[in-house]
């Protein structure tokens, strides 16, 4: 999706620098590799505890991704919208945080 296309889910987009996009994609690629590794472990009947350790590593990696994206969202999108008088973005942020904390 280019910077100018709208997201089908909500009609909003976020302009990211090439560097920020690259960092996020790199994290996602590592997570994807970890998931493939876990699938391989299951296919090879690896020991349950070993798979669980790798699964915990994936959870930690996804949490780190979420923290980085959330910080960027608050510093960029949320701050911009609040400065523009769009206080409804606070409710959106609260809803997002509630989903992340399930």
Secondary structure, DSSP 8 states (H G I E B T S, - for coil): --TTS--TTTS------HHHHHHHHHHHHHHHHHHHHHHHHHHTT--HHHHHHHHHHHHHHHHHHHHHHHHHHIIIIIHHHHHTT-THHHHHHHHHHHHHT-
